[in-house]
């Protein structure tokens, strides 16, 4: 199946620690050690003749509001043809560990700002929107669903509105947890294990029709 990523495309991975995955900030070409690196490596191995380039600008701890603040430098000025965006779990997490909530309405406002600015300044760019996710390990993560589920619904809404590719990571991990215990995929329910990152990379490549 031919991928929707075409010759010469420039793909930007954006998000928080899950995308960051320990990347070397001093090396602009470093893709980290997670799903972004795995997806890029497999794509380039499968389609070397397309000369598709990948960049990672995920930053650990970021929420949607943080991406808004750095969007020009870390997205628009890079002029990607595709932006893959995974953000939201910290918007939920800060409610529970710092009593610093991001409402669903604020999350949508920040997220929409990112997409609107992108379409205005990079009118030919394409979007890949990824569901934020959480697994029920430790058990208190179950309580996060009340905050996270409405944010996932926002991602679905915006993906449809902006004609974006949707990667349903939350649903994918929920199904995977029926095969192995949740901690196999993400020890703290948020940060994927090696297997979790591999599952994400595989799912991302399927979403762009590369597998």
C-alpha positions as CSV (number, residue, x, y, z in Angstrom):
1,X,0.0,0.0,0.0
2,X,1.5,3.4,-1.0
3,X,1.9,5.7,2.0
4,X,0.3,9.1,2.0
5,X,3.7,10.6,2.8
6,X,5.2,11.6,-0.5
7,X,8.7,12.2,-1.9
8,X,10.4,15.1,-0.2
9,X,7.9,15.5,2.6
10,X,9.1,16.9,5.9
11,X,7.5,15.4,9.0
12,X,7.5,17.2,12.4
13,X,6.8,15.2,15.5
14,X,5.5,17.5,18.3
15,X,4.3,17.0,21.8
16,X,5.5,16.2,25.4
17,X,7.8,13.7,27.0
18,X,6.3,10.8,25.1
19,X,7.4,12.3,21.9
20,X,10.6,13.9,23.4
21,X,11.8,10.4,24.6
22,X,15.2,11.7,25.7
23,X,16.2,13.4,22.5
24,X,19.4,15.4,22.4
25,X,18.3,19.0,22.4
26,X,21.8,20.1,21.1
27,X,21.4,18.0,18.0
28,X,18.5,19.3,15.9
29,X,18.4,16.0,13.9
30,X,18.1,13.7,17.0
31,X,14.7,11.9,17.1
32,X,14.8,10.7,20.7
33,X,14.5,7.1,21.7
34,X,10.8,6.5,21.3
35,X,8.0,6.1,18.8
36,X,9.1,9.0,16.7
37,X,12.5,7.5,16.1
38,X,11.1,4.1,15.5
39,X,8.4,5.3,13.0
40,X,10.9,7.4,11.1
41,X,13.5,4.7,11.0
42,X,11.0,2.1,9.7
43,X,9.5,4.5,7.1
44,X,13.0,5.4,5.8
45,X,13.9,1.7,5.6
46,X,10.7,0.9,3.7
47,X,10.7,3.9,1.4
48,X,14.3,5.1,1.1
49,X,13.8,6.5,-2.4
50,X,11.2,9.1,-1.1
51,X,13.8,11.0,0.8
52,X,11.2,11.9,3.5
53,X,12.8,13.8,6.4
54,X,11.8,13.6,10.0
55,X,12.2,16.1,12.9
56,X,11.3,15.9,16.6
57,X,10.6,18.9,18.7
58,X,8.7,17.3,21.6
59,X,9.5,18.7,25.0
60,X,9.0,16.8,28.3
61,X,6.3,18.3,30.5
62,X,4.6,20.4,27.9
63,X,0.9,21.1,27.9
64,X,-1.0,22.7,25.0
65,X,-0.4,26.2,26.4
66,X,3.4,25.6,26.2
67,X,3.2,24.5,22.6
68,X,1.3,27.7,21.8
69,X,4.2,29.7,23.2
70,X,6.8,28.0,21.2
71,X,4.8,27.1,18.0
72,X,6.5,29.7,15.8
73,X,10.0,28.6,16.5
74,X,9.4,24.9,16.9
75,X,6.9,24.4,14.1
76,X,6.1,27.2,11.7
77,X,9.7,28.3,11.0
78,X,10.6,24.7,10.3
79,X,8.1,24.6,7.5
80,X,7.1,21.0,7.7
81,X,4.7,19.5,5.2
82,X,3.2,17.2,7.9
83,X,2.8,17.9,11.6
84,X,2.2,14.9,13.9
85,X,0.8,16.2,17.3
86,X,0.5,14.3,20.5
87,X,-0.4,16.5,23.5
88,X,-2.8,16.4,26.4
89,X,-1.7,14.0,29.1
90,X,0.0,16.8,31.0
91,X,-3.0,19.0,30.7
92,X,-4.8,16.2,32.6
93,X,-1.9,15.1,34.9
94,X,-1.3,18.6,36.4
95,X,-4.9,18.6,37.7
96,X,-4.1,15.6,39.9
97,X,-0.5,16.3,41.0
98,X,-0.4,20.1,41.2
99,X,-4.1,21.1,41.4
100,X,-3.4,23.1,38.2
101,X,-6.2,22.0,35.8
102,X,-6.6,22.7,32.2
103,X,-10.3,22.7,31.4
104,X,-11.6,21.0,28.4
105,X,-12.6,24.4,27.0
106,X,-9.1,25.8,27.5
107,X,-7.5,22.6,26.0
108,X,-9.7,23.0,22.9
109,X,-8.8,26.7,22.7
110,X,-5.1,26.1,22.9
111,X,-5.2,23.2,20.5
112,X,-7.3,25.1,18.0
113,X,-4.8,28.0,18.1
114,X,-2.0,25.6,17.1
115,X,-4.0,24.2,14.2
116,X,-5.4,27.6,13.0
117,X,-1.9,29.2,13.0
118,X,-0.5,26.2,11.1
119,X,-3.2,26.4,8.4
120,X,-2.8,30.2,8.1
121,X,1.0,30.2,7.8
122,X,1.5,26.8,6.2
123,X,-1.6,26.4,4.1
124,X,-0.2,23.3,2.3
125,X,0.6,21.4,5.4
126,X,-1.1,18.3,6.6
127,X,-2.0,17.2,10.1
128,X,-1.7,14.0,12.1
129,X,-3.5,14.3,15.4
130,X,-2.9,11.6,18.0
131,X,-5.1,10.7,21.0
132,X,-3.5,11.4,24.4
133,X,-3.7,8.2,26.4
134,X,-3.5,6.7,29.9
135,X,-3.4,3.1,31.1
136,X,-4.8,2.0,34.5
137,X,-1.5,1.5,36.2
138,X,-1.2,2.4,39.0
139,X,-4.9,2.1,39.8
140,X,-5.3,5.8,40.6
141,X,-4.9,6.5,36.8
142,X,-8.5,5.2,36.4
143,X,-9.7,8.5,38.0
144,X,-8.0,10.5,35.3
145,X,-10.5,9.3,32.7
146,X,-13.0,11.9,33.8
147,X,-10.6,14.6,32.8
148,X,-8.9,12.9,29.8
149,X,-11.8,11.5,28.0
150,X,-13.4,14.9,27.1
151,X,-10.0,16.0,25.8
152,X,-9.7,12.9,23.6
153,X,-13.2,13.9,22.2
154,X,-11.7,17.3,21.4
155,X,-8.9,15.7,19.4
156,X,-11.5,13.7,17.4
157,X,-13.6,16.8,16.8
158,X,-10.6,18.8,15.6
159,X,-9.3,16.0,13.5
160,X,-12.6,15.9,11.6
161,X,-12.8,19.7,11.4
162,X,-9.3,20.1,10.1
163,X,-9.3,17.0,7.8
164,X,-6.5,15.4,9.8
165,X,-5.3,11.9,10.1
166,X,-6.3,10.5,13.5
167,X,-4.1,8.0,15.4
168,X,-6.3,6.5,18.2
169,X,-3.5,5.7,20.7
170,X,-5.8,5.6,23.7
171,X,-8.0,3.0,22.0
172,X,-5.0,1.1,20.7
173,X,-3.4,0.8,24.2
174,X,-6.8,-0.2,25.7
175,X,-6.9,-3.1,23.3
176,X,-3.3,-4.0,23.9
177,X,-4.0,-4.2,27.6
178,X,-6.3,-7.1,26.9
179,X,-3.2,-9.0,25.6
180,X,-0.7,-8.1,28.3
181,X,-1.0,-6.2,31.6
182,X,-1.1,-2.4,31.3
183,X,2.4,-2.0,32.9
184,X,3.9,-4.0,30.1
185,X,3.0,-1.1,27.8
186,X,3.5,1.8,30.1
187,X,4.9,1.2,33.6
188,X,3.4,4.4,35.1
189,X,0.4,4.4,32.8
190,X,1.7,7.3,30.8
191,X,5.3,6.8,29.6
192,X,5.5,3.8,27.2
193,X,8.0,1.0,27.7
194,X,10.1,-0.1,24.7
195,X,7.2,-2.4,23.6
196,X,4.7,0.5,24.1
197,X,6.8,2.8,21.9
198,X,7.1,0.1,19.3
199,X,3.3,-0.3,19.3
200,X,2.9,3.4,18.9
201,X,5.3,3.5,15.9
202,X,3.5,0.6,14.3
203,X,0.2,2.3,14.8
204,X,1.5,5.6,13.5
205,X,2.9,4.0,10.3
206,X,-0.5,2.2,9.7
207,X,-2.3,5.5,10.1
208,X,-0.1,7.1,7.3
209,X,-0.6,3.9,5.3
210,X,3.0,2.9,5.3
211,X,2.3,-0.6,6.6
